């Protein structure tokens, strides 16, 4: 896997990739992550770079080195500033599922003044299309729209598409999401979505519309998700 020096220290990029694999069940809880020599070969970096990435993971509590065994995954959930609740993807991983993300497209869009898109997103927005694969089967189609407030230089530049977690990447750019508003309904999926989810044309799916806001009440992200709940139901967990 290729890394890009302009996106920050290499060890931090590797740490993010490894953490994302843990959070999505590619490295399950209790499993041993690849050895340092294997990670050196995969990422094409030095032993010290890999060691720095693993040390970062250990400091965050995701892994623990055990003599004679290897580096074991000890936690597979992330800390959240918003609430005690867990992300839907984390709940799936806790159940023992494997969840992979596939980037389908990313595009910076200029919105004409006076249009609905301009009023909602600002002069620019970035449209990111992703497909989530659950245990080898297409499960979720997601379309994200990042507003100009979320993008570098006020929307003149795109956020990197080589990202592991969209929300984590926002936080790295000092954008902390403080409020989410979700709306759920069921309707027939669009033809292209049915094709991606490998469903018969016209199949009804669970739709989730989400608006994400920062502490100032600015809209940061609008997303449209289509879930094949015949494959797995949608989960919500609330802690007292």
Order of alpha helices (4+ residues) and beta strands (2+ residues): alpha-alpha-alpha-beta-beta-alpha-beta-alpha-beta-beta-alpha-beta-alpha-beta-beta
